[in-house]
Amino acid sequence: MKKFLEIASYTALAFTAFGLCACSSDDKDKHTGGATEETQIAIEDKTIAGVSEKGPFVKGSAVRLYELNVDNLGQTGRAFTGKIASDRGDFRFTHLNLESQYVLLEANGFYRNEVSGKNSVASISLNALVDVSDRETANINLLTHLAYERMQHLVDDGSSVAEAKKQAEQEILKAFRVADESIEGFEGLSIFESGKGNAALLAISILMQGDLSEAGFSERLADFAYDIEDDGVWDDSVTATKVADWASARSEGDYYASIRKNMEDWELSDTIPEFEKSVDKFWWENYGLGDCDKKTEGELRDNKNSLSELAHATFRCKDGRWLKKIYDDWKAYTDSVDRGVSTISYRNAGDTIKASFDIGKKIGYDYAGLGYWLNERGEPEDYSDCEVIKYSYKGNGHKFVAGSPLGGEDGDYYIYITDSDEWKTVYIPWDYLQYECWGRVCGEETIEGVNGQVTNFTWHFEKTGSIEITGIGCIDRKGYLEAEKLEEPCESGEMKIAAASERMVLCTDKVWKPARCGDEGTEGKVLEDQICLGSNWYEKDCDKYLESNEILPSGYCCTEGEWTNATRAEDEKSYICPEK
């Protein structure tokens, strides 16, 4: 076979490649002094081989080796270039003669994505800082890359390279809830070998990848490296929670098995380490669940992470896994209890509920709906830490209802949501819910305290169609304001349409609150296909409204397709509209 790698010494070409790499020659200035004095070891006629893995970099990807100074790990300017020899990610540098034992390895190119099973559509770069004095193999992988900047920082602060390497590696593992001091030497790990360290490497690679694009993935790596560089702690709880939520949602069913099958289908190795436990451990710890073992078998614990989409969800330890506590969570209901003929059918499709319904038009207030119950027997759940309810949907408009015993008999706390042909995320602060009562006995007409006793969420439909619902959970007020592109404190009296939910909001006491139809300044305001008249929302197109309603709202007329004010009759008890 033709020799796949040609070694370049200190040449103009090497300088060009060196200047374009992720670790530029500016590092010579960035990393200056402060390090423990190191013994320089010359390297003669050395061969360094290894694999570059995210998933494996594909054949033809570029790999480079940069010589580093012993005193500050800055680049000396000597660089060697080559290419990946196979889709296994193999590379090899031969006949190396170096003045220092420390080198920076860099792989740049396309890679196999273990989560999707496909080749990436854009290239990424990964680094590894290695002492080659006592080794002939060194791999480039996600962990070597994540540890690189932290190692540099520790060396600048006076640590030896060996000390910096050991500390940085343990800090990286700790960030991903891997507590095992026996795992060291990230450059010796591979996603195609057995063992705890290799399992941790693959698990962290899967967690950081998620469903991100190459650009999003590279940005996540850069943000992580920047975050831990100074103190060795991953402080970005928002991103960590997003990673945990992604893993939690895929921990049940056969999703992990699909990742394992992706890698087996590449036919690059017969060994795939047991990554599943490390992935689970990360989100368990993020949620504050702890270990699921024989001691905790059967226990119920709540997700304590208020940033999580599954905040307050309850998990049961069963057969060594924390599983989301499932009742018959979803229940359908129709107007059949009122002798109506509406029908509804639904099914779970992964993380999404899909429903279709036919509203029968028999009793005048025909309906169908879906209920999502939080506990058995309608026992209330404390949602006090949940500042804003969120979910995503596509399909019919509906009345979203938060059920609570505080509503009394047949009491509802609700908000109307309009149709959407595309996926749309809804954000509902508790004070956006209105009180509605249909029974003879009603509770207090206030939303105060209802988030402390929530039994269920329901989606109520009054016209034939379909809907898909997913991502039910909570976010904090800061996240809500960011999503809606609102800033507080605001100018009291100001009114605008919130960006994400497209709902009218009014600044009251320098805080954004719902501008409910009927509040001062809302008359005639239009929201999508609805218009505020009096204290109720109606179809903006009044002709369309009259197709299904025989009676006009009191005080309004439909004139040439538009709503107009009616004229008061002489008796002062009725209204007159133009003949049209």
Secondary structure, 3 states (H helix, E strand, C coil): CCCCCCCCCCCHHHHHHHHHCCCCCCHHHHCCCCCCCCCCCCEEEEEEEEEEECCEECCCCEEEEEEECCCCCCEEEEEEEEECCCCCCEEEEEEEEECCCEEEEEEEECEECCCCCCECCCCEEEEEEEECCCCCECCECHHHHHHHHHHHHHHHCCCCHHHHHHHHHHHHHHHCCCCCCCCCCHHHCCCCCCCHHHHHHHHHHHHHHCCCCHHHHHHHHHHHHHHHCCCCCCCCHHHHHHHHHHHHHCCCCCHHHHHHHHHHHCCCCCCCCCCHHHHHHHHHHHCCCCCCCCCCCCCEEECCCCCCCCCCCEEEEECCEEEECCCCCEEEEEHHHHCCCCEEEEEEECCEEEEEEECCCCCCCCCEEEEEECCHHHCCECCCCCCEEEEEEEECCEEEEEECHHHCCCEEEEEEECCEEEEEEEEEEHHHCEEEECCCCCCCCCCCCHHHCECEEEEEECCCEEEEEEEEEEECHHHHHHHHCCCCCCCCCCEEECCCCCCEEEEECCEEEECCCCCCCCCCCEECCEEEECCEEEECCHHHHHHHCCCCCCCEEEECCEEEECEECCCCCCEECCCC
